[in-house]
Amino acid sequence: MSIVTVQLGQCGNQIGFEVFDALFSDSHCPQKFCSKRENEAYQASCKERFFSEEEDGVPVARAVLVDMEPKVINQTLSRAAHSGRWKYGQHSHLCQKQGSGNNWAYGYSVHGPRHEESIMNLIQKEVEKCDSLSGFFIVMSMAGGTGSGLGAFLTQNLQDQYSNSLKMNQIIWPYGTGEVIVQNYNSILTLSHLYRSSDALLVHENDAVHKICAKLMNIKQISFRDINQVLAHQLGSVFQPTYSGEGSFHYRRNPLGIDWQVRPPLSGLPTLGKMPLSKELHFNTSIANLVILRGKDVHSADLGAFKDPALYTSWLEPVTAFNVWKTQRAFSKYEKSAALVSNSQSLVKPLDMIVGKAWNMFASKAYLHQYTKFGIEEEDFLDGFALLEQVIASYSNL
């Protein structure tokens, strides 16, 4: 079961490279906690999942790279090729010398339709290399221009053409004090479109990862590469296979094992406009949690606290809402590691903040001309606000 990764824009391509590099490094790490047979099965599963192989024997990432400016793609292709360990396919990328800055509407309304056929053909070629397609992993920014607008457009296309395959979008939540003046508009439009067409949104907050680099890793001058490598290790620890206990490693159709179709009911339309949270969040209630433990002593770990009914909404039993995967095959160079993937209230406050800031700008019609001149109307914004305010209300009332 293979995954085709789609890397979009500067953010998506830089993170995508680090993810593939982390996956390759992990699969070739020496192991002392699992048997040779288990390790070989793990390596084979990883290779089938994320890499194909060309005649020269160098693993080729199952990926499509897209950007409207060639600089980052050329750098990404070069870094992979010079590693000598793995590379991207010779015809796996599309780059044009026609950037759109931070204009979401241009990415969605112009670049999307203009390059739809070329990009979908590249994706189809990658799909045809897979013996069995599990789904798509789309890496993109939420608040930028090309990656977010084009990413929303392409995810919609993938939903139309590959309706039975999983579409998982990994999105970067912007810094609270961002440099892009319209980042809240872009975020509203991206999230509302992806909510309708993606099966799963895997979110990383820039502020949270920055704090990890500063406080846990003690990095003095934090670069985007530092941040991207932390993201890549978090994603790799989740995406790598887990041992089935029957002599083989496996993935499920859904690589995260969580029923991401479970969403809170969106009943009743909220009043348009800024809507306050219905209650103060004192506890992070969850719909689903997945814990992945790897390496030394994983089978003796006590996870009883994750089965506490107080963690979950009243209409779900912990037995259905909580999953745990364990394997003695360690991830990368870590003796032991734990990863938590959670569908919970944790993003309610950040989302409410973005919606509030975007609404304040929208109410004064600030910068709307940058969107309306490319076909994004005020009604599109209103639809996005309405949907996301329903999401906020529903998650707040879990």
C-alpha positions as CSV (number, residue, x, y, z in Angstrom):
1,M,0.0,0.0,0.0
2,S,1.7,3.2,-1.2
3,I,1.2,6.9,-0.6
4,V,1.8,9.6,-3.2
5,T,3.0,12.8,-1.6
6,V,2.2,16.1,-3.2
7,Q,4.5,19.0,-2.2
8,L,3.1,22.4,-2.8
9,G,4.8,25.8,-2.7
10,Q,7.9,26.8,-0.8
11,C,6.7,25.5,2.5
12,G,5.4,22.2,1.2
13,N,8.5,21.4,-0.8
14,Q,10.9,22.2,2.0
15,I,9.0,20.2,4.5
16,G,8.4,17.4,2.0
17,F,12.2,17.0,1.5
18,E,12.8,16.8,5.2
19,V,10.1,14.2,5.6
20,F,11.5,11.9,2.9
21,D,15.0,12.3,4.3
22,A,13.8,11.4,7.8
23,L,11.9,8.4,6.6
24,F,14.9,7.1,4.6
25,S,17.3,7.8,7.6
26,D,15.0,6.0,10.0
27,S,14.6,2.9,7.8
28,H,18.4,2.5,7.6
29,C,19.2,3.2,11.3
30,P,20.9,0.3,13.2
31,Q,18.6,-1.4,15.6
32,K,19.1,-3.2,18.9
33,F,15.6,-3.7,20.3
34,C,14.1,-5.7,17.5
35,S,15.2,-8.8,15.5
36,K,16.9,-8.7,12.2
37,R,13.9,-10.2,10.5
38,E,11.6,-7.5,12.0
39,N,13.9,-4.8,10.9
40,E,14.1,-6.1,7.3
41,A,10.3,-6.3,7.2
42,Y,10.1,-2.7,8.5
43,Q,12.6,-1.5,5.8
44,A,10.6,-3.3,3.1
45,S,7.3,-1.8,4.2
46,C,8.8,1.7,4.4
47,K,10.3,1.4,0.9
48,E,7.0,0.2,-0.6
49,R,5.1,2.9,1.1
50,F,7.2,6.0,0.2
51,F,9.8,5.0,-2.4
52,S,9.9,3.3,-5.8
53,E,13.2,2.1,-7.3
54,E,14.8,3.0,-10.6
55,E,17.3,1.0,-12.6
56,D,20.4,2.5,-10.9
57,G,19.2,1.2,-7.5
58,V,18.6,4.5,-5.9
59,P,15.2,4.8,-4.2
60,V,13.0,7.4,-5.7
61,A,10.4,9.3,-3.6
62,R,6.8,8.8,-4.6
63,A,6.2,12.5,-4.8
64,V,5.0,15.3,-7.1
65,L,6.6,18.7,-6.5
66,V,4.7,21.9,-7.6
67,D,5.6,25.5,-7.3
68,M,5.1,28.6,-9.4
69,E,8.7,29.7,-8.9
70,P,11.5,27.3,-9.8
71,K,14.1,28.3,-7.2
72,V,12.8,26.2,-4.3
73,I,12.0,23.1,-6.4
74,N,15.5,23.2,-8.0
75,Q,17.1,23.4,-4.6
76,T,14.9,20.6,-3.3
77,L,15.7,18.3,-6.3
78,S,19.4,19.1,-5.9
79,R,19.6,18.4,-2.2
80,A,17.9,15.0,-2.7
81,A,20.2,14.1,-5.6
82,H,23.4,15.2,-3.8
83,S,22.5,13.1,-0.8
84,G,23.3,10.0,-2.8
85,R,20.8,8.0,-0.7
86,W,17.5,8.8,-2.4
87,K,16.2,11.2,-5.0
88,Y,13.1,12.6,-6.7
89,G,11.9,11.3,-10.1
90,Q,13.2,12.9,-13.2
91,H,9.8,14.1,-14.3
92,S,8.1,14.5,-10.9
93,H,7.9,18.3,-10.8
94,L,6.2,21.3,-12.2
95,C,7.6,24.8,-11.8
96,Q,6.8,28.0,-13.7
97,K,8.4,31.4,-13.7
98,Q,5.1,33.1,-12.7
99,G,4.9,33.6,-9.0
100,S,1.7,34.9,-7.3
101,G,3.2,36.3,-4.1
102,N,0.9,35.8,-1.3
103,N,-2.3,35.9,-3.3
104,W,-4.5,32.9,-2.4
105,A,-7.1,33.8,-5.0
106,Y,-4.5,33.7,-7.8
107,G,-3.3,30.3,-6.7
108,Y,-6.8,29.0,-6.5
109,S,-8.5,30.7,-9.5
110,V,-5.6,31.1,-12.0
111,H,-2.8,28.7,-11.3
112,G,-5.1,25.9,-10.4
113,P,-7.2,25.8,-13.6
114,R,-4.2,26.7,-15.8
115,H,-2.0,23.9,-14.6
116,E,-4.7,21.4,-13.6
117,E,-4.1,19.0,-16.5
118,S,-0.3,19.0,-16.2
119,I,-0.3,18.5,-12.4
120,M,-3.0,15.8,-12.5
121,N,-1.0,14.0,-15.2
122,L,2.1,14.0,-13.0
123,I,0.1,12.6,-10.1
124,Q,-1.4,9.9,-12.4
125,K,2.0,8.8,-13.4
126,E,3.0,8.4,-9.8
127,V,-0.2,6.5,-9.0
128,E,0.5,4.1,-11.9
129,K,3.9,3.2,-10.3
130,C,2.1,1.9,-7.2
131,D,1.0,-1.7,-7.0
132,S,-1.7,-0.6,-4.6
133,L,-2.5,3.1,-3.8
134,S,-3.4,3.9,-0.2
135,G,-3.9,7.6,-0.7
136,F,-2.4,11.0,-1.0
137,F,-0.4,13.1,1.5
138,I,-0.6,16.8,0.5
139,V,2.0,19.1,2.2
140,M,1.2,22.8,2.1
141,S,1.1,26.1,3.9
142,M,-2.2,27.3,5.2
143,A,-1.6,31.1,5.1
144,G,0.6,31.6,2.1
145,G,-0.3,32.2,-1.5
146,T,0.5,29.5,-4.1
147,G,0.7,26.6,-1.8
148,S,-2.6,27.3,0.0
149,G,-4.7,28.4,-2.9
150,L,-3.4,25.8,-5.3
151,G,-3.5,23.2,-2.6
152,A,-7.2,23.8,-1.9
153,F,-7.8,23.5,-5.7
154,L,-5.8,20.3,-6.1
155,T,-7.3,18.6,-3.0
156,Q,-10.7,19.2,-4.5
157,N,-9.6,17.6,-7.8
158,L,-8.1,14.6,-6.0
159,Q,-11.4,14.2,-4.2
160,D,-13.2,14.2,-7.5
161,Q,-10.8,11.8,-9.3
162,Y,-9.7,9.5,-6.5
163,S,-12.8,9.5,-4.3
164,N,-12.0,6.1,-2.7
165,S,-8.4,7.0,-1.7
166,L,-7.5,8.8,1.5
167,K,-6.6,12.5,1.1
168,M,-4.6,13.8,4.1
169,N,-3.4,17.4,4.2
170,Q,-0.6,18.4,6.4
171,I,-0.9,22.2,7.0
172,I,1.3,24.6,8.8
173,W,-0.6,26.9,11.2
174,P,0.9,30.4,10.8
175,Y,2.7,32.3,13.6
176,G,0.3,34.4,15.6
177,T,2.3,37.5,14.7
178,G,2.8,36.7,11.0
179,E,4.4,38.7,8.3
180,V,1.7,38.2,5.7
181,I,-1.0,40.9,6.2
182,V,-3.7,38.7,4.6
183,Q,-2.7,35.4,6.3
184,N,-6.0,35.2,8.2
185,Y,-8.0,35.6,5.0
186,N,-5.9,32.9,3.4
187,S,-6.3,30.6,6.4
188,I,-10.1,31.0,6.4
189,L,-10.3,30.2,2.7
190,T,-7.9,27.2,2.9
191,L,-9.5,25.6,5.9
192,S,-13.1,26.0,4.7
193,H,-12.2,24.4,1.3
194,L,-10.2,21.6,2.8
195,Y,-12.9,20.8,5.3
196,R,-15.1,19.9,2.4
197,S,-12.7,17.9,0.3
198,S,-10.0,16.4,2.6
199,D,-10.4,13.3,4.7
200,A,-7.9,14.5,7.4
201,L,-6.2,17.7,8.3
202,L,-2.9,17.1,10.2
203,V,-2.0,20.5,11.8
204,H,1.3,21.8,13.1
205,E,1.5,25.2,14.7
206,N,4.5,27.2,13.9
207,D,4.5,28.8,17.4
208,A,4.5,25.4,19.1
209,V,7.3,24.0,17.0
210,H,9.3,27.2,17.5
211,K,9.0,26.7,21.2
212,I,10.2,23.1,20.9
213,C,13.3,24.3,19.1
214,A,14.0,27.1,21.6
215,K,13.2,25.4,24.9
216,L,13.6,21.7,24.4
217,M,16.4,21.7,21.8
218,N,18.1,24.9,23.0
219,I,18.7,26.2,19.5
220,K,19.8,29.9,19.7
221,Q,19.2,31.0,16.1
222,I,16.2,29.1,14.9
223,S,15.9,28.6,11.2
224,F,13.0,27.3,9.1
225,R,15.2,24.2,8.4
226,D,15.3,23.5,12.2
227,I,11.5,23.8,12.4
228,N,11.0,21.6,9.3
229,Q,13.3,18.9,10.7
230,V,11.2,18.8,13.9
231,L,8.1,18.5,11.8
232,A,9.6,15.7,9.7
233,H,10.5,13.7,12.8
234,Q,7.1,14.1,14.2
235,L,5.5,13.0,10.9
236,G,7.9,10.2,10.4
237,S,7.3,8.7,13.8
238,V,3.6,8.6,12.9
239,F,3.8,7.4,9.3
240,Q,6.3,4.6,9.7
241,P,4.8,1.1,9.9
242,T,3.9,-0.7,13.1
243,Y,4.5,-4.4,13.8
244,S,1.4,-6.6,13.5
245,G,2.6,-9.2,16.0
246,E,2.3,-11.8,13.2
247,G,5.7,-11.5,11.7
248,S,5.1,-8.5,9.5
249,F,4.8,-4.8,9.6
250,H,1.6,-3.2,8.3
251,Y,-0.3,-0.1,7.6
252,R,-4.0,0.2,7.6
253,R,-5.9,1.9,4.7
254,N,-5.8,4.9,6.9
255,P,-2.2,5.4,7.8
256,L,-3.1,7.0,11.2
257,G,-5.6,4.3,12.3
258,I,-8.1,6.9,13.5
259,D,-11.6,7.2,12.0
260,W,-11.1,10.7,10.7
261,Q,-14.6,10.6,9.3
262,V,-15.9,11.2,12.9
263,R,-16.7,14.9,13.1
264,P,-18.9,16.7,15.6
265,P,-22.4,17.2,14.2
266,L,-22.8,20.6,12.5
267,S,-26.4,21.2,13.3
268,G,-28.0,24.6,12.9
269,L,-26.5,27.6,11.2
270,P,-24.8,30.2,13.4
271,T,-25.5,33.9,13.1
272,L,-23.2,35.5,10.6
273,G,-20.5,37.6,12.2
274,K,-18.1,37.1,15.0
275,M,-19.5,34.5,17.4
276,P,-18.0,34.2,20.9
277,L,-17.1,30.7,22.3
278,S,-20.2,29.2,23.9
279,K,-18.2,28.2,27.0
280,E,-14.7,28.7,28.4
281,L,-12.6,25.7,27.6
282,H,-11.3,24.2,30.9
283,F,-10.4,20.8,29.5
284,N,-9.2,19.4,26.1
285,T,-12.0,17.0,25.2
286,S,-11.2,14.6,22.4
287,I,-13.1,12.8,19.7
288,A,-10.2,10.4,19.0
289,N,-6.6,9.8,20.2
290,L,-3.9,7.6,18.8
291,V,-0.7,6.9,20.8
292,I,2.3,5.4,18.9
293,L,5.1,4.0,21.1
294,R,8.4,2.8,19.6
295,G,11.6,1.3,20.9
296,K,12.7,0.1,24.4
297,D,10.2,-1.0,27.0
298,V,7.2,-0.1,24.9
299,H,5.1,-3.1,26.1
300,S,5.5,-2.1,29.7
301,A,4.2,1.5,29.2
302,D,1.1,2.3,31.3
303,L,-1.5,4.1,29.1
304,G,-4.4,3.8,31.4
305,A,-4.9,7.5,31.7
306,F,-5.7,7.7,28.0
307,K,-8.8,5.5,28.7
308,D,-10.3,7.9,31.2
309,P,-13.9,8.7,29.9
310,A,-13.4,12.3,31.1
311,L,-11.0,12.8,28.1
312,Y,-13.7,12.1,25.6
313,T,-17.0,13.5,24.5
314,S,-20.0,11.8,26.1
315,W,-21.3,10.3,22.9
316,L,-18.1,8.2,22.4
317,E,-16.7,5.3,24.5
318,P,-12.9,5.4,25.2
319,V,-12.7,1.8,23.7
320,T,-13.7,3.2,20.3
321,A,-12.0,6.6,20.6
322,F,-8.6,5.5,21.8
323,N,-6.0,3.5,19.8
324,V,-2.5,2.5,20.6
325,W,0.3,1.1,18.4
326,K,3.5,-0.3,19.9
327,T,6.6,-1.6,18.2
328,Q,10.1,-2.4,19.6
329,R,11.5,-1.2,16.3
330,A,12.8,2.2,17.4
331,F,12.3,5.3,15.3
332,S,15.5,6.9,13.9
333,K,18.2,7.4,16.5
334,Y,15.9,7.5,19.5
335,E,16.0,4.8,22.1
336,K,12.3,5.2,22.7
337,S,9.7,7.6,21.4
338,A,6.1,8.4,21.7
339,A,3.7,10.3,19.4
340,L,0.2,11.5,20.0
341,V,-2.2,12.2,17.2
342,S,-5.4,13.8,18.6
343,N,-8.7,15.0,17.2
344,S,-9.6,17.4,20.0
345,Q,-10.5,20.9,21.1
346,S,-6.9,22.0,21.1
347,L,-7.3,24.1,17.9
348,V,-10.6,25.8,19.0
349,K,-8.9,28.9,20.4
350,P,-6.3,29.4,17.6
351,L,-9.1,28.9,15.0
352,D,-11.4,31.3,16.9
353,M,-8.6,33.9,16.9
354,I,-8.0,33.6,13.1
355,V,-11.7,33.8,12.4
356,G,-12.0,36.9,14.6
357,K,-9.1,38.7,13.0
358,A,-10.3,37.8,9.5
359,W,-13.8,39.0,10.3
360,N,-12.6,42.3,11.6
361,M,-10.7,42.9,8.3
362,F,-13.7,41.7,6.2
363,A,-16.1,44.0,8.1
364,S,-14.1,47.0,6.8
365,K,-13.6,45.3,3.4
366,A,-9.8,45.6,3.8
367,Y,-7.8,44.0,1.0
368,L,-10.8,42.3,-0.5
369,H,-10.0,43.7,-4.0
370,Q,-6.9,41.3,-4.0
371,Y,-9.4,38.4,-4.0
372,T,-12.4,39.8,-6.0
373,K,-10.3,40.7,-9.0
374,F,-9.5,37.0,-9.4
375,G,-13.1,35.7,-8.9
376,I,-13.3,35.1,-5.1
377,E,-16.5,37.0,-4.1
378,E,-17.6,38.2,-0.7
379,E,-20.1,35.3,-0.6
380,D,-17.1,32.9,-0.7
381,F,-15.8,34.6,2.4
382,L,-19.2,34.5,4.1
383,D,-19.5,30.8,3.3
384,G,-16.1,30.1,4.9
385,F,-16.9,32.1,8.0
386,A,-20.2,30.3,8.4
387,L,-18.6,26.8,8.1
388,L,-15.7,27.5,10.4
389,E,-17.9,29.1,13.1
390,Q,-20.0,25.9,13.0
391,V,-16.8,23.9,13.6
392,I,-15.8,26.2,16.5
393,A,-19.3,25.9,18.1
394,S,-19.4,22.1,17.6
395,Y,-15.9,21.5,19.0
396,S,-16.5,23.9,21.9
397,N,-19.6,21.9,23.0
398,L,-18.0,18.4,22.9
